[in-house]
């Protein structure tokens, strides 16, 4: 049934109401009723009635009779065509996603079908079980535009809980590194070498895991979140737990080793490390007020600070500060797991897992750093030897006018490269052993277990344990190799910066690329791009 006004003003009892009409279809035929206007209202027009009849595909209409009916506007139903069968039914399609987090709505309204109401559409949506997250604006869009699919409802996803984590009270990345100024230079007087804590000081706090927030799908069913994972407190030496807090048990030097917090005491040597002291090896930090003489060794699990120089001796520690300098005499060696800071390096071997910072010169030495080598003091001079860094080498002057052979190399971390090669070698051996164990197990398992002698059963048990152990080792090695390969990819963007002069005789190496310097260059930087080493400005 159609009830249409002309124009779209609701008829009522007020003066000036427009006329309206309706078309009804039943078993007896199709009937048209035209009501007259009230007062100054507009009458029904024939084209509007004709258009609706055409849109509804009503056949056999007596159009001459329609003109009379519209003109007379008697308000009585008049038959205008024979019955043509029931009108097509509109279809409301509601589809729920497999994960029940969204529902789609599409209205299919065949030509000539009866009109559909919004309440009917909502009833179909509810009948499909969709009760949560219904978007009424989307429903209206589908209602106004039949044949257009829309997402009419969305569920609320669950939010998984956050894992527990450790919130440190001290920045462990600052220790052993000089303060870097705004212009990129470093202040060698402010070394941030030690992180000293008092007894019972708060070192870190564990933030507990959260349970997460539940969700609900479009069918109204709850979605339960995955709770966060807990973790143990990273308790090391001389620390204790107070609830979720980690506090120091003694006053001393704070260290983070093997992902555990330790508070270590400090050993102090009042004079030189020589015959009067012998070699020094300590689990904490070492402070030497004098020098390290030739042939003697200082080795510490913590940091090492030497107020004098190292003359042919060896020093090993976490971060190493040598205030006067290193004279290797072709046998002195300094190694640091983090940073090395010194005034000069001459005829020595120096390596650091982090930065090597030199305030004056590097002469005829082998220097390697897991991050940067910086020589930017009064002279900032590198001449002779091999200087290698994973990320950056920065100096004022490199080489001499006499073309002394000087190699600068970036884009490779020696320690990581050695670890990578060793891992590949060990993983290959473990894979061979695992394959042999699996083959032996296959043979033993194919034998009737009841007939196996005791020694064979014991061998079967040992091989089973060995198989799981080897498989775990291979998996761990494979993951570590993947991590190192990602590090290699990051390090290939190494750069060399020279703020004054680069002389001929210098060889620049970035990753696998090599560039000999054949002419004097000033204020330059070297970097790899498009498979070659390019020269840019210092900045």
Beta strands, then each sheet from edge to edge (+ up, - down):
strand 1: 2-5
strand 2: 20-26
strand 3: 29-35
strand 4: 78-81
strand 5: 91-96
strand 6: 102-108
strand 7: 150-154
strand 8: 165-168
strand 9: 179-180
strand 10: 186-187
strand 11: 196-197
strand 12: 202-207
strand 13: 215-216
strand 14: 222-223
strand 15: 239-242
strand 16: 245-248
strand 17: 252-257
strand 18: 260-264
strand 19: 266-269
strand 20: 280-282
strand 21: 285-288
strand 22: 297-300
strand 23: 304-306
strand 24: 309-311
strand 25: 314-317
strand 26: 320-322
strand 27: 325-327
strand 28: 333-336
strand 29: 340-346
strand 30: 349-352
strand 31: 356-369
strand 32: 372-375
strand 33: 381-389
strand 34: 392-398
strand 35: 406-410
strand 36: 495-502
strand 37: 506-510
strand 38: 513-516
strand 39: 521-529
strand 40: 532-537
sheet 1: 1+ 2- 3+ 4-
sheet 2: 5+ 6- 7+
sheet 3: 8+ 12- 16+ 15-
sheet 4: 9+ 10-
sheet 5: 11+ 17- 18+
sheet 6: 13+ 14-
sheet 7: 19+ 21+ 23+ 26+ 29+ 27+ 24+
sheet 8: 19+ 21+ 23+ 26+ 29+ 31+ 30+ 28+ 25+ 22+ 20+
sheet 9: 19+ 21+ 23+ 26+ 29+ 31+ 32+ 34+ 33+ 35+ 37+ 38-
sheet 10: 19+ 21+ 23+ 26+ 29+ 31+ 32+ 34+ 36+ 39- 40+
end
